[in-house]
C-alpha cells in the first residue's frame, strides 16, 4: 500500500527563533521584536532558514503570521515603585514618583505631564494664647503674644491673626500722650524684621478710670524660608502719662493664629 504524507496534523512549538534552524509549515517560534515578545506561526509551504519573523513591528508575511502578539512589559522604562508611564514626543517615557502630597498635572495636548503642588490649600495651623498681664507706657516694645511656625515650603504664605484686650489708665486724671504703638515682628534665626507698624489711640476718659480697648491685626506674610519663625505681636507707649494694661489682671487673654497656605 502506498504511503501518503499528510504533513503536520498540529502545531509544533520550536521554541525561540534561530536564523540557522529550518522551519516548515505549522511551526511555532517565539521572537522578540522592538522589545515585544510574540509567538509566530510559519505559514509558507516550503521550509526555509533565515527568515526573521518580524522587523520593527512589521511581520514577515511571506513566511510568518502572528500566532500570539505580545505587548510591552515596560521593564526597561519603569524602574522604581511609584513610576508613571506616559508617551512623550518619541515614545514611552517614565515619570518618576513625585513628592508626597503632589498631584499629577496634565499640561495639555503635545506637552508632558508633571507632578505639581496643590495650590491654595491649608497646610498647617498654629494657635497661641497668653493671659500674662503687661503694663507698658514706655517707649520700648513689649511682646504681648508670640507664636512659632515652621513652613513646609519657602514659597508658601503665612496668614497671621492676632488680638489682645486691654485698658488705658491714668491714675492722676486725663494726662497727655495717650498714643500707643503696635507692631508685628517676624524673627528668624535670631534676627527681627518689622512687618507691620500700626499706631493705635484710645479716647480715654478724663476722670482717671480705665478705658477698655481691643487691638486686632491681620496680615499675609511671605517669609521665603523653611526655618522656624517666631511671630511677635508687640506694643509700646509714647512715653507719656498713660499706661496700657494688656490682659489686665490676667482676666483676659491675647491670641495669635498662624496659618500656612500653599500658593
Secondary structure, 3 states (H helix, E strand, C coil): CCCCCCCCCCCEEEEECCCCCCECCCEEEEEEECCEEEEEEECCCCCECCCCCEECCEECCCCEEEEECCCCCCCCCCCCCCCEEEECCCCEEEECCCCCCCEEECCCCCCCCEEECCCCCEEEEEEEEECCCEEECCCCCEEEEEEEEECCCCCCEEEEEEEEEEEEECCCCCCCCCEEEEEEEEEECCEEEEEEEEEEECCCCCCCCCEEEEEEEEEEECCCCCCEEEEEEEEEECCCCCEEEECHHHCCCEEEEEEEECC
